[in-house]
Amino acid sequence: MPLKKSTLLNLGLAAFSVTVVIVMTAVADRVFGTMQPKPELPVAAELAFPPHSEHAYRTHDFEYTVRINAHGIRERDLPVHGPDAYRVVVVGDSFTYGWGVNAEDTWVRRLEENLRAKGYDVEVLNLGKPGAGPDFYASLAREAIPVLRPDLVVVGMLQNNDLASANPEGLSQLGDHALRPVRWLYPNTIRWLAERALPEDDERTSLDMPPQVTNAENNQQWTRTTAQHFLDAMSEEERARYDGLDPVARAAFEDGLLNPFMVDLAIKNPRFYVHMLEPDAQWIQDAIQRTGLYLHEIGQVAATYGARTVVVSVPDGPYVNREAWENIQRVGYEVEPEALTSAALDDAIAAASARARLPFLTVTDQFRAEIDTPGLFFELDGHLSADGHRLYGDLITPLLEPFAAQAPRLKGANS
């Protein structure tokens, strides 16, 4: 039975009224947002590390000291460049943190220098942590974003290990798809409500752990003891494989001058770098799904506090540099020539980013243009050297520059 004209008219008026209400309340939300000042940073916080900690390291490849600021990250005192600077936070693992190099030599700092040289008033904060993976990135986002209030969140995904380490436990799936329209329409109201929900004794700003201080001798002794534990636990087959390693690598391992976990993984799973090139393997598909959920959560937390999120691929030596490809074999890993040309790793990270509906950036092809350049990665340790960080920072800057376009211009900079 067809509807009467009067019924259709009433339905149309009701729909129009609802639309007007939604538009007006969305506009009110934007006005409300302009009236809310960005909260000041707490005096101290324990985000990634105990505040004011200091650690010195000496290995076969490098010697350096790490200092942690009052907010528990490897950075300068905050704010770095004043309250109006466009704030970028970068989460990632040791390749973002800068294992083996000074803080000013990391690609994160290079990115900041490059953007400021282009006239953007930005500060880029390094929230990298050695041994971390996507589950920690999501956890850190929940802790750090409400405290640091970034304008942009960059997730640095290492080409191999981040997918492999995507722990299935702890997935909160905070970013409910059903809430997306509400978050888009009323971001400032959602943010205000989220702030009101925080407990007064917020654990992010608690300082339960005292500062940790270790010297190079302490850390070398701990590494040596860990290496001996791994040696004692090896089976006959594993010990035979270990005895076949490069003598320099074995000596560094036993003397506490090489990451013992890296060697132990090579002995137990020598084809680790090869397995990562099998895109159709079920475990990789599962890892992509889990990683996508973690990235989605990061994006939703960032959006709640008014920030954008972008995912970048961080190059791992055996996939982009011939010298690193050769050196990883000295530590016990098997690799195939296709590692230096395959797109499988970036494709997997791109797939996880697509699941999270986040933009994905890669400079793998550009980095591979320097495939025969030596010294971009540490000889045995395998992390990016200062030269490798500089190259990656310079390559990723043009891709991230459009995301910083909203940053204030520095005085004297050309518009």
Backbone torsions as a table, in degrees:
resi	resn	phi	psi	omega
1	MET	NA	122.9	-177.4
2	PRO	-67.5	148.1	179.0
3	LEU	-73.5	146.6	176.9
4	LYS	-70.4	154.9	179.0
5	LYS	-59.1	-37.7	-179.5
6	SER	-65.0	-36.8	178.3
7	THR	-67.0	-44.3	178.1
8	LEU	-61.3	-39.8	179.5
9	LEU	-63.5	-44.1	179.8
10	ASN	-63.4	-40.7	178.4
11	LEU	-64.4	-41.1	178.4
12	GLY	-63.4	-42.6	178.2
13	LEU	-64.3	-39.8	178.8
14	ALA	-63.7	-44.0	179.0
15	ALA	-63.1	-41.2	178.7
16	PHE	-63.0	-42.4	-179.9
17	SER	-62.7	-43.0	179.1
18	VAL	-62.5	-42.1	179.5
19	THR	-62.1	-43.5	179.2
20	VAL	-61.2	-43.4	-180.0
21	VAL	-62.6	-43.7	-179.5
22	ILE	-62.9	-45.4	-179.9
23	VAL	-62.3	-45.5	-177.7
24	MET	-65.4	-41.6	179.8
25	THR	-70.4	-32.6	176.3
26	ALA	-66.4	-40.7	176.3
27	VAL	-63.9	-41.8	178.0
28	ALA	-61.3	-36.9	177.6
29	ASP	-62.2	-41.9	179.1
30	ARG	-64.6	-42.1	177.8
31	VAL	-63.0	-42.3	178.2
32	PHE	-58.8	-38.8	-179.4
33	GLY	-64.4	-38.5	179.6
34	THR	-68.2	-19.4	-178.5
35	MET	-89.4	-9.4	-176.4
36	GLN	-96.8	111.3	179.2
37	PRO	-70.5	149.1	176.1
38	LYS	-68.6	127.6	-177.5
39	PRO	-63.9	151.7	178.6
40	GLU	-72.2	153.5	175.8
41	LEU	-66.3	143.6	172.3
42	PRO	-66.1	159.0	179.8
43	VAL	-61.3	-38.0	-179.2
44	ALA	-151.2	156.0	176.6
45	ALA	-155.8	156.0	179.0
46	GLU	-113.6	84.4	-174.4
47	LEU	-88.2	-76.2	-179.6
48	ALA	-96.8	-28.5	-176.2
49	PHE	-141.9	162.1	171.7
50	PRO	-61.3	129.9	-178.2
51	PRO	-58.0	149.6	174.1
52	HIS	64.1	21.4	176.8
53	SER	-79.0	159.9	179.8
54	GLU	-149.6	130.2	-177.7
55	HIS	-135.5	134.8	176.4
56	ALA	-111.1	141.5	-178.1
57	TYR	-132.6	144.8	173.6
58	ARG	-137.2	123.1	-179.7
59	THR	-132.7	-176.0	176.4
60	HIS	-59.5	-31.4	-171.5
61	ASP	-103.8	-21.7	-172.8
62	PHE	-160.8	168.5	172.5
63	GLU	-144.6	125.1	-177.8
64	TYR	-159.4	168.1	-179.6
65	THR	-125.5	136.5	179.3
66	VAL	-107.5	132.1	176.1
67	ARG	-122.5	135.1	-178.2
68	ILE	-106.4	136.6	-177.5
69	ASN	-83.9	-173.8	-175.7
70	ALA	-67.4	-15.3	-178.8
71	HIS	-102.3	9.6	173.1
72	GLY	77.3	28.9	175.5
73	ILE	-133.0	160.1	-179.3
74	ARG	-80.1	80.3	-175.2
75	GLU	-151.1	175.0	172.2
76	ARG	-74.1	173.0	176.2
77	ASP	-63.8	143.8	-177.7
78	LEU	-105.0	151.5	-8.7
79	PRO	-71.8	153.2	-175.2
80	VAL	-83.6	-45.8	-172.7
81	HIS	-121.1	25.1	176.3
82	GLY	97.4	163.3	-172.4
83	PRO	-69.3	-19.9	-175.9
84	ASP	-93.5	-5.4	-177.3
85	ALA	-65.3	144.7	176.0
86	TYR	-73.9	118.0	-171.9
87	ARG	-98.0	126.3	176.0
88	VAL	-114.8	129.0	172.8
89	VAL	-112.5	138.0	-178.6
90	VAL	-117.2	120.5	175.3
91	VAL	-104.5	147.2	-178.6
92	GLY	176.5	-169.3	-178.8
93	ASP	-101.9	-150.8	-174.8
94	SER	-65.8	-24.4	178.3
95	PHE	-73.6	-21.5	173.5
96	THR	-89.7	-45.7	177.2
97	TYR	-55.0	-37.6	-179.8
98	GLY	95.5	50.3	179.8
99	TRP	-61.3	122.0	176.9
100	GLY	95.6	-9.4	-179.5
101	VAL	-124.0	161.0	177.0
102	ASN	-70.6	154.5	-176.1
103	ALA	-56.0	-38.5	-177.8
104	GLU	-72.7	-9.8	-179.7
105	ASP	-100.2	3.3	-179.1
106	THR	-76.8	158.3	177.9
107	TRP	-65.7	-26.0	177.5
108	VAL	-64.2	-46.0	178.3
109	ARG	-68.5	-36.3	178.2
110	ARG	-62.5	-39.8	176.8
111	LEU	-59.0	-45.7	179.0
112	GLU	-61.2	-46.3	-179.5
113	GLU	-59.7	-43.2	-178.3
114	ASN	-65.4	-43.4	-179.2
115	LEU	-67.3	-38.1	178.4
116	ARG	-69.5	-34.4	176.2
117	ALA	-64.1	-25.8	177.1
118	LYS	-85.7	0.8	174.8
119	GLY	99.4	6.0	-179.5
120	TYR	-90.6	132.5	176.6
121	ASP	-84.1	86.7	-177.3
122	VAL	-125.8	154.6	165.4
123	GLU	-129.6	131.5	-176.9
124	VAL	-113.8	119.3	-173.7
125	LEU	-104.4	135.8	-176.0
126	ASN	-94.3	109.2	177.0
127	LEU	-108.3	25.9	177.4
128	GLY	-70.0	152.3	178.5
129	LYS	-146.6	126.4	178.9
130	PRO	-57.7	138.6	178.0
131	GLY	80.8	-0.6	-177.2
132	ALA	-80.0	164.0	177.2
133	GLY	-147.0	-174.9	-175.2
134	PRO	-54.5	-35.2	178.9
135	ASP	-64.8	-40.1	177.6
136	PHE	-69.9	-37.2	179.3
137	TYR	-57.9	-42.4	179.2
138	ALA	-66.9	-42.7	178.4
139	SER	-61.9	-43.9	179.5
140	LEU	-65.3	-37.0	177.7
141	ALA	-59.9	-43.2	178.9
142	ARG	-61.9	-34.0	-177.7
143	GLU	-83.4	-42.8	-167.8
144	ALA	-88.8	-35.6	-175.0
145	ILE	-61.4	-44.8	177.7
146	PRO	-64.4	-23.8	-179.2
147	VAL	-85.7	-46.3	-172.6
148	LEU	-89.3	-21.1	177.6
149	ARG	50.4	60.8	179.6
150	PRO	-73.3	161.3	170.8
151	ASP	-91.6	-24.6	-178.9
152	LEU	-144.3	137.5	174.8
153	VAL	-114.1	124.7	177.0
154	VAL	-109.9	124.1	178.1
155	VAL	-101.9	111.3	179.2
156	GLY	-87.9	108.1	-178.0
157	MET	-100.3	111.1	176.4
158	LEU	-64.7	140.5	-169.2
159	GLN	-59.2	-34.1	-177.3
160	ASN	-110.9	-54.5	-165.7
161	ASN	-69.8	-30.0	-176.3
162	ASP	-64.4	-40.9	176.8
163	LEU	-67.0	-42.4	-177.9
164	ALA	-65.0	-27.7	-174.4
165	SER	-100.0	12.7	-179.1
166	ALA	-70.8	91.5	-175.8
167	ASN	-66.2	126.3	-179.1
168	PRO	-71.7	-15.9	-178.0
169	GLU	-79.7	145.0	173.7
170	GLY	88.3	9.0	178.4
171	LEU	-71.0	113.1	180.0
172	SER	-90.3	-18.6	-177.8
173	GLN	48.9	47.7	-176.9
174	LEU	-58.2	-34.8	-174.4
175	GLY	-81.8	77.1	179.4
176	ASP	-64.6	127.0	-179.0
177	HIS	-59.5	-30.9	-178.2
178	ALA	-65.9	-23.5	-178.4
179	LEU	-88.5	-6.1	-176.0
180	ARG	-57.7	-46.2	179.5
181	PRO	-61.5	-37.6	179.8
182	VAL	-66.4	-43.6	178.9
183	ARG	-62.7	-36.6	-179.0
184	TRP	-71.1	-39.5	-177.5
185	LEU	-75.1	-38.4	-172.3
186	TYR	-129.4	57.6	-176.6
187	PRO	-62.2	-38.4	-176.6
188	ASN	-72.6	-36.7	177.0
189	THR	-67.3	-43.4	177.9
190	ILE	-60.0	-43.0	179.3
191	ARG	-62.8	-43.8	-179.3
192	TRP	-61.9	-42.4	179.0
193	LEU	-65.6	-38.8	178.8
194	ALA	-63.2	-39.3	178.8
195	GLU	-65.8	-39.7	-179.9
196	ARG	-66.1	-24.6	-177.5
197	ALA	-81.1	-11.8	-179.4
198	LEU	-71.1	135.6	177.5
199	PRO	-68.0	150.7	-179.3
200	GLU	-62.0	-37.1	178.3
201	ASP	-94.6	56.0	-176.0
202	ASP	-54.3	124.7	-175.2
203	GLU	-66.4	-18.8	179.3
204	ARG	-65.4	-26.4	-179.0
205	THR	-107.0	15.7	174.6
206	SER	-85.3	153.1	-177.4
207	LEU	-123.5	60.4	-177.1
208	ASP	-70.0	-33.2	-177.8
209	MET	-93.1	129.1	177.9
210	PRO	-70.9	160.6	176.2
211	PRO	-56.7	141.8	178.4
212	GLN	-106.4	133.0	-178.7
213	VAL	-132.5	122.5	176.2
214	THR	-134.4	151.1	176.6
215	ASN	-104.6	176.5	-176.3
216	ALA	-62.4	-36.1	-179.6
217	GLU	-66.9	-42.3	177.1
218	ASN	-57.1	-49.8	-175.7
219	ASN	-69.2	-35.2	177.6
220	GLN	-67.4	-39.5	179.2
221	GLN	-65.0	-42.0	178.3
222	TRP	-62.4	-43.0	179.8
223	THR	-65.3	-39.6	178.9
224	ARG	-64.3	-42.4	179.1
225	THR	-64.3	-41.8	178.6
226	THR	-63.6	-41.8	178.4
227	ALA	-61.2	-42.4	-179.9
228	GLN	-64.7	-37.0	176.9
229	HIS	-61.1	-43.9	178.9
230	PHE	-64.8	-40.0	178.6
231	LEU	-61.2	-45.4	-177.5
232	ASP	-64.7	-27.5	-175.8
233	ALA	-91.0	-2.6	-176.6
234	MET	-71.7	141.6	172.3
235	SER	-76.3	172.6	179.3
236	GLU	-61.4	-40.8	178.9
237	GLU	-64.3	-43.3	179.4
238	GLU	-66.4	-37.9	-179.9
239	ARG	-66.9	-37.0	177.3
240	ALA	-64.1	-39.9	178.0
241	ARG	-66.1	-40.3	179.2
242	TYR	-63.3	-42.3	-178.8
243	ASP	-63.7	-19.1	178.5
244	GLY	-86.4	-0.8	179.6
245	LEU	-70.1	161.5	174.1
246	ASP	-54.0	131.3	-178.2
247	PRO	-56.7	-35.2	179.3
248	VAL	-65.9	-40.6	178.6
249	ALA	-66.2	-41.5	178.6
250	ARG	-62.5	-44.3	-179.4
251	ALA	-63.0	-41.9	179.3
252	ALA	-65.2	-40.9	178.5
253	PHE	-60.5	-49.5	-175.6
254	GLU	-71.9	-22.6	179.7
255	ASP	-93.8	6.4	178.9
256	GLY	75.5	25.2	-178.1
257	LEU	-113.0	17.7	178.8
258	LEU	-149.1	141.0	-178.4
259	ASN	-53.6	112.0	-176.2
260	PRO	-68.0	-29.7	-179.8
261	PHE	-69.8	-33.6	176.8
262	MET	-62.8	-44.7	179.9
263	VAL	-69.7	-42.4	-179.2
264	ASP	-60.9	-40.6	177.4
265	LEU	-64.0	-39.6	179.4
266	ALA	-63.1	-38.4	-179.9
267	ILE	-69.9	-38.6	-177.3
268	LYS	-84.0	-31.9	-176.3
269	ASN	-140.9	69.8	-174.2
270	PRO	-62.3	-21.9	-178.7
271	ARG	-96.1	23.3	-178.9
272	PHE	-54.0	-46.9	-176.9
273	TYR	-71.7	-23.6	177.8
274	VAL	-78.4	-42.1	-179.1
275	HIS	-59.0	-29.5	-178.2
276	MET	-69.4	-11.0	-178.1
277	LEU	-98.3	17.6	-178.5
278	GLU	-109.1	78.9	-171.2
279	PRO	-61.9	-25.2	-177.6
280	ASP	-88.0	-4.4	179.8
281	ALA	-63.5	140.7	-175.9
282	GLN	-62.2	-37.1	-177.0
283	TRP	-66.5	-31.7	177.4
284	ILE	-72.0	-39.9	176.9
285	GLN	-61.9	-39.5	176.6
286	ASP	-64.6	-41.0	179.9
287	ALA	-64.8	-38.8	177.2
288	ILE	-61.9	-43.0	179.9
289	GLN	-63.5	-46.6	-180.0
290	ARG	-63.5	-45.5	-179.5
291	THR	-61.5	-39.1	177.3
292	GLY	-59.9	-38.5	178.0
293	LEU	-66.0	-41.7	178.2
294	TYR	-64.9	-43.1	179.2
295	LEU	-64.7	-38.0	177.6
296	HIS	-61.1	-41.8	179.7
297	GLU	-63.6	-42.7	178.1
298	ILE	-59.4	-46.5	-179.7
299	GLY	-61.2	-38.0	-179.3
300	GLN	-71.6	-40.4	176.6
301	VAL	-62.9	-44.7	178.8
302	ALA	-59.7	-45.6	-179.0
303	ALA	-62.4	-35.6	178.5
304	THR	-59.0	-33.2	-178.7
305	TYR	-105.4	21.2	170.6
306	GLY	80.9	17.7	-177.9
307	ALA	-108.9	152.3	172.1
308	ARG	-92.3	162.6	179.9
309	THR	-133.8	139.5	176.3
310	VAL	-139.0	144.8	-179.9
311	VAL	-106.8	134.0	177.1
312	VAL	-123.9	145.5	176.4
313	SER	-88.5	125.8	178.4
314	VAL	-101.0	123.4	-172.8
315	PRO	-69.4	137.6	174.7
316	ASP	-106.2	134.7	-169.0
317	GLY	-47.0	-52.5	-175.5
318	PRO	-62.6	-11.2	-179.7
319	TYR	-102.8	-6.9	-173.7
320	VAL	-136.4	-10.8	-172.2
321	ASN	-141.3	128.6	-174.2
322	ARG	-64.8	-41.2	179.5
323	GLU	-62.3	-43.8	178.8
324	ALA	-65.2	-37.0	178.0
325	TRP	-60.9	-40.6	178.9
326	GLU	-72.9	-41.8	-175.8
327	ASN	-67.9	-32.4	-178.7
328	ILE	-64.3	-25.1	177.5
329	GLN	-72.4	-27.4	177.3
330	ARG	-67.2	-24.2	-179.0
331	VAL	-91.2	-6.2	174.3
332	GLY	117.1	1.2	-178.9
333	TYR	-92.6	145.3	172.3
334	GLU	-93.3	138.3	178.1
335	VAL	-137.6	157.7	179.1
336	GLU	-115.2	151.4	179.6
337	PRO	-55.3	-31.9	-177.6
338	GLU	-62.9	-18.2	178.9
339	ALA	-57.6	-32.4	-175.7
340	LEU	-82.2	-2.7	179.5
341	THR	-129.6	-14.1	-173.9
342	SER	-68.2	144.2	174.0
343	ALA	-102.0	6.2	-172.4
344	ALA	-59.5	-40.3	-175.8
345	LEU	-68.4	-47.1	178.0
346	ASP	-65.6	-35.1	178.0
347	ASP	-62.0	-38.9	179.8
348	ALA	-67.0	-43.3	178.9
349	ILE	-65.9	-39.7	177.6
350	ALA	-61.5	-39.8	179.1
351	ALA	-64.6	-41.9	177.8
352	ALA	-64.7	-40.1	178.6
353	SER	-64.8	-39.5	179.1
354	ALA	-63.6	-37.9	176.8
355	ARG	-60.7	-33.7	179.9
356	ALA	-87.8	-3.0	-177.0
357	ARG	57.6	44.6	178.0
358	LEU	-117.9	144.3	176.9
359	PRO	-66.3	147.1	-177.9
360	PHE	-126.2	134.0	-179.2
361	LEU	-125.0	140.9	176.4
362	THR	-142.8	146.4	175.1
363	VAL	-124.9	26.2	-176.6
364	THR	-57.3	-45.1	-179.4
365	ASP	-62.8	-41.0	178.9
366	GLN	-66.7	-39.4	179.0
367	PHE	-66.0	-38.0	179.2
368	ARG	-67.8	-15.9	174.6
369	ALA	-62.7	-20.4	177.0
370	GLU	-104.0	31.7	-172.9
371	ILE	-59.6	-28.7	-178.6
372	ASP	-101.7	9.0	177.5
373	THR	-80.9	121.2	-179.9
374	PRO	-79.1	161.1	171.2
375	GLY	81.3	8.5	178.3
376	LEU	-79.5	-19.6	177.2
377	PHE	-132.1	148.9	178.6
378	PHE	-62.4	146.1	-171.3
379	GLU	-54.7	-58.8	-178.3
380	LEU	-103.3	-36.5	-177.6
381	ASP	-65.8	-37.6	174.7
382	GLY	88.1	-7.8	178.3
383	HIS	-75.4	162.8	174.8
384	LEU	-59.1	133.4	172.4
385	SER	-82.0	179.0	177.1
386	ALA	-59.5	-38.6	177.9
387	ASP	-66.4	-38.6	178.3
388	GLY	-66.0	-41.7	176.7
389	HIS	-61.4	-42.6	-178.6
390	ARG	-62.8	-44.5	179.8
391	LEU	-62.2	-47.2	-178.7
392	TYR	-64.5	-42.6	178.7
393	GLY	-59.0	-41.2	179.8
394	ASP	-68.9	-35.6	-178.7
395	LEU	-74.2	-37.9	-175.8
396	ILE	-81.0	-20.5	-176.8
397	THR	-56.4	-49.8	-178.2
398	PRO	-61.9	-29.4	179.8
399	LEU	-76.2	-29.9	179.6
400	LEU	-90.0	-15.8	-177.6
401	GLU	-56.2	-42.7	179.2
402	PRO	-59.7	-28.0	179.4
403	PHE	-74.1	-20.0	179.2
404	ALA	-98.7	10.0	-175.8
405	ALA	-62.9	-22.5	179.8
406	GLN	-82.9	-3.8	-178.6
407	ALA	-66.5	145.9	174.4
408	PRO	-60.1	153.1	177.3
409	ARG	-87.7	140.0	175.8
410	LEU	-67.9	149.0	178.8
411	LYS	-60.0	131.7	179.4
412	GLY	88.3	-7.1	-179.4
413	ALA	-81.2	145.2	176.6
414	ASN	-71.9	138.5	-179.3
415	SER	-75.3	NA	NA
